[in-house]
């Protein structure tokens, strides 16, 4: 018989804030979120607490203040070197309806000198095609540390680094997806981290309503960002649909609505063939949907770097044609 009450675990406080029921539960403050994420990153939390915390956040839906606090804790521990980057391009969703045309947009932009950091969390959901599975085919540099990222950006203006190589604790949390049965807020967090403080962070959030929260979190972090509902959850404009851009720059929010580029919806391909993606890049094949998706996604990136919509589309078409030059 234990007659001495054991001390409460330090992390229990944060689980209790989120889980006290409809009337007692509340959002974490930015400071509390920072402290909680610090304990998670420093491996000072039990697995049961981690699972409870992530799922309570998922059920409640994370706030902008929570996301900003989490991101600050991650950035503080990264101690990433100063590497000049134009675009931070998180790629965590995977594609299942269309090929990942955004990868061709990335390559064409990089070929013109735009410095892009791609990062992703691996193939965590069955039935989807992920960037990691195609970077070798498309000759996108795979980097395992910041030094190789710097070299790749100097040589090809483009680098891909897996999340597990620069934030292994976050990768572990993402990998819980198939154990917990749901994606956790960590999938959202990775999109706002912008680890190298790029000039603009691009973000894609598929579920409606979260775009505004992500923009608010980026503003709290003093980042410049554009958030969209990208095709399949990746940073890719769907040319068959209206696209709303949620931007923040210099602490000021802005919004733009881009009309659909096609009067009729394109037929979804029966299967996703990565070789077709390469053939289009090499000019050996054409794809009406893919062409529009690439140009619009390039325009999105150029818009994030300060160009107007009209100038960005014209510039994107020019850069796309120059890739074969």
C-alpha positions in Angstrom: 0.0 0.0 0.0 1.3 3.4 -1.0 0.5 6.0 1.6 2.4 8.8 -0.1 0.7 10.7 -2.9 3.1 10.7 -5.9 4.1 14.0 -7.4 2.2 15.0 -10.5 4.0 14.8 -13.8 4.9 18.3 -15.1 3.1 17.6 -18.5 -0.1 16.6 -16.8 -0.9 20.3 -16.4 -1.2 20.7 -20.2 -3.3 17.6 -20.7 -5.6 18.8 -18.0 -6.1 22.3 -19.7 -7.2 20.6 -22.9 -9.3 17.8 -21.4 -11.3 19.3 -18.5 -14.6 18.9 -20.4 -16.8 21.3 -22.3 -16.9 23.9 -19.6 -13.5 23.6 -18.1 -11.2 23.0 -21.2 -9.6 25.9 -23.0 -6.9 26.8 -25.5 -3.3 26.9 -24.4 -1.8 30.3 -24.3 1.1 31.0 -26.6 3.5 30.7 -23.7 1.9 27.4 -22.5 2.1 26.0 -26.0 5.8 26.9 -26.1 6.4 25.2 -22.8 4.4 22.1 -23.7 6.2 21.6 -27.0 9.5 22.1 -25.3 8.8 19.2 -23.0 7.7 17.1 -26.0 10.9 17.9 -28.0 13.1 17.3 -25.0 11.6 13.8 -24.5 10.2 14.6 -21.0 6.7 13.3 -21.7 5.3 9.8 -21.4 3.8 8.1 -24.5 0.4 8.0 -22.9 0.5 11.8 -22.4 1.7 12.4 -25.9 -1.2 10.5 -27.4 -3.7 12.1 -25.2 -2.3 15.6 -25.8 -2.3 15.2 -29.6 -5.8 13.8 -29.8 -7.3 16.4 -27.4 -5.7 19.1 -29.6 -7.1 17.4 -32.7 -10.6 17.2 -31.2 -10.5 20.9 -30.0 -8.8 22.2 -33.1 -5.6 24.1 -32.5 -5.5 27.9 -32.3 -3.2 30.4 -34.0 -1.6 31.1 -30.6 -0.9 27.5 -29.9 0.6 26.9 -33.3 2.9 30.0 -32.9 4.0 28.8 -29.5 4.7 25.3 -30.8 6.7 26.7 -33.8 8.8 28.9 -31.5 9.8 26.0 -29.4 10.8 24.0 -32.5 12.8 26.8 -34.0 14.6 27.5 -30.8 15.9 23.9 -30.7 16.7 23.7 -34.4 19.5 26.2 -34.3 19.5 26.0 -38.1 22.3 27.9 -39.8 21.7 31.1 -41.8 21.0 29.9 -45.3 19.4 32.2 -47.9 16.0 30.7 -49.1 13.3 32.4 -51.2 10.5 29.9 -50.7 9.8 27.4 -47.9 7.8 24.6 -49.5 6.4 22.0 -47.0 5.1 18.8 -48.7 3.4 16.5 -46.2 0.0 15.5 -47.7 0.7 13.4 -50.7 -1.4 13.2 -53.9 -4.1 10.6 -54.8 -6.3 12.2 -57.5 -3.7 13.9 -59.7 0.1 13.6 -60.2 2.2 16.0 -58.0 2.5 18.7 -60.7 3.9 21.1 -58.0 7.2 19.3 -58.3 7.5 20.5 -61.9 6.7 24.0 -60.8 9.4 23.8 -58.1 12.0 22.6 -60.7 11.1 25.3 -63.2 11.3 28.0 -60.5 14.6 26.7 -59.2 16.0 26.5 -62.8 15.4 30.3 -63.0 17.4 30.9 -59.8 14.6 30.9 -57.1 16.0 29.2 -54.0 13.5 26.6 -52.7 13.6 24.4 -49.6 11.3 21.4 -49.8 10.6 19.3 -46.8 8.3 16.4 -46.0 7.4 13.7 -43.5 7.4 10.5 -45.6 4.7 8.2 -46.9 2.5 8.0 -43.8 -0.9 7.3 -45.5 -1.6 4.4 -47.9 -2.9 5.2 -51.4 -1.0 8.5 -51.7 2.0 9.6 -53.8 4.6 11.6 -51.9 7.4 13.9 -52.9 10.0 11.6 -51.3 9.0 8.9 -53.8 9.7 11.1 -56.8 12.7 13.2 -56.1 15.2 10.7 -57.5 13.2 10.4 -60.7 13.0 14.2 -61.1 16.6 14.8 -60.0 15.8 16.8 -56.9 18.6 16.8 -54.4 18.0 14.7 -51.3 19.8 16.3 -48.3 20.3 14.8 -44.9 21.8 17.8 -43.1 21.8 21.6 -43.3 25.3 21.6 -44.8 24.2 19.5 -47.8 21.1 21.8 -48.1 23.3 24.8 -48.4 25.4 23.1 -51.1 22.3 22.0 -53.1 20.8 25.5 -52.9 24.1 26.9 -54.3 24.3 24.4 -57.1 20.7 23.8 -58.1 18.7 26.4 -56.1 16.7 23.4 -54.8 16.9 21.0 -51.9 14.7 18.4 -50.2 15.3 17.4 -46.6 13.2 14.9 -44.8 11.6 16.0 -41.5 13.2 13.1 -39.7 16.7 14.5 -40.4 16.1 17.9 -38.8 13.2 17.3 -36.4 13.1 13.6 -35.5 10.8 14.1 -32.6 8.2 15.7 -34.9 8.6 12.8 -37.4 7.9 10.4 -34.6 4.7 12.2 -33.8 3.6 12.1 -37.4 4.3 8.4 -37.5 1.7 7.9 -34.8 -0.9 8.5 -37.4 -1.5 4.8 -38.1 -1.5 4.0 -34.3 -3.9 6.8 -33.3 -6.0 6.5 -36.4 -6.1 10.2 -37.1 -3.7 12.9 -38.2 -2.5 15.1 -35.4 -1.9 18.8 -35.2 1.8 18.1 -36.0 0.8 17.7 -39.6 -0.4 21.3 -39.5 2.6 22.5 -37.5 5.1 21.3 -40.0 3.6 23.7 -42.6 4.3 26.8 -40.6 7.7 26.0 -39.3 9.7 27.7 -42.1 13.0 26.4 -40.5 15.4 28.5 -42.6 13.2 31.7 -42.4 12.6 31.9 -46.1 11.4 35.1 -47.7 8.0 33.6 -48.1 6.4 30.4 -46.7 3.9 28.7 -48.9 1.3 26.6 -47.1 -1.5 24.3 -48.2 -4.3 23.4 -45.8 -7.1 21.2 -47.3 -9.8 21.5 -44.6 -11.8 24.8 -44.8 -11.4 27.2 -41.9 -7.9 26.2 -41.1 -6.4 28.6 -43.7 -7.2 31.7 -41.6 -5.7 30.1 -38.5 -2.5 29.3 -40.3 -2.2 32.8 -41.6 -2.8 34.2 -38.2 -0.1 31.9 -36.8 2.4 33.0 -39.4 1.6 36.6 -38.7 2.3 36.0 -35.0 5.6 34.6 -36.0 6.3 37.7 -38.1 6.6 35.5 -41.3 5.5 36.4 -44.8 3.2 33.6 -46.0 0.5 32.6 -48.4 -2.0 29.8 -47.4 -4.2 28.1 -49.9 -6.5 25.0 -50.1 -4.2 23.2 -52.4 -5.1 20.2 -54.6 -5.0 17.1 -52.4 -3.5 19.1 -49.6 -0.2 19.9 -51.4 0.9 23.4 -52.5 -0.6 23.1 -55.9 -3.3 25.3 -57.5 -6.3 23.3 -58.8 -6.9 24.9 -62.2 -10.5 23.6 -62.2 -11.5 25.5 -59.1 -11.5 29.0 -57.7 -8.5 29.5 -55.4 -8.5 31.8 -52.4 -5.1 33.1 -51.3 -4.8 34.0 -47.6 -1.7 36.2 -47.4 0.3 38.0 -44.7 3.2 40.3 -45.4 4.9 42.7 -43.0 2.2 42.0 -40.4 -0.7 43.0 -42.8 -3.2 40.4 -44.0 -4.3 40.3 -47.6 -6.7 38.2 -49.6 -7.1 37.4 -53.3 -9.4 35.1 -55.2 -8.1 33.5 -58.4 -10.7 32.3 -60.8 -10.7 28.8 -62.3 -8.5 28.5 -65.4 -10.7 26.0 -67.2 -14.4 26.3 -68.0 -14.9 22.5 -67.7 -13.4 20.1 -65.1 -10.7 17.8 -66.4 -11.2 14.1 -66.2 -9.2 12.5 -63.4 -6.6 10.1 -64.7 -7.3 6.4 -64.2 -3.8 5.9 -62.7 -0.9 8.1 -61.6 2.2 7.3 -63.6 5.3 9.2 -62.4 7.0 8.6 -65.8 4.3 10.8 -67.4 5.4 13.6 -65.0 9.0 13.2 -66.2 7.9 13.1 -69.9 6.0 16.4 -69.5 9.1 18.0 -67.9 11.3 16.8 -70.8 8.8 18.1 -73.4 8.1 14.5 -74.6 4.4 14.6 -73.6 1.7 17.1 -73.0 -1.0 17.3 -70.3 -3.7 20.0 -70.4 -4.5 19.7 -66.7 -0.9 19.4 -65.7 0.2 22.5 -67.7 -2.4 24.7 -66.1 -1.6 23.3 -62.6 2.1 24.0 -63.1 1.7 27.5 -64.4 -0.8 28.5 -61.7 1.4 27.0 -59.0 4.5 28.8 -60.3 2.4 32.0 -60.3 1.4 31.4 -56.7 5.1 31.2 -55.7 6.0 34.3 -57.7 3.0 36.1 -56.1 4.5 35.2 -52.7 7.8 36.9 -53.8 6.1 40.1 -54.6 4.8 40.0 -58.2 1.2 40.9 -59.1 -1.1 38.1 -60.2 -1.0 39.2 -63.9 2.8 39.5 -63.9 3.3 36.3 -62.0 1.3 34.3 -64.6 3.1 35.8 -67.5 6.5 35.2 -65.8 5.5 31.6 -64.9 4.7 30.8 -68.6 8.0 32.3 -69.7 10.0 30.3 -67.1 8.2 27.1 -68.0 9.1 27.5 -71.7 12.7 28.4 -70.8 13.2 25.0 -69.0 13.7 23.4 -72.4 16.1 26.1 -73.6 
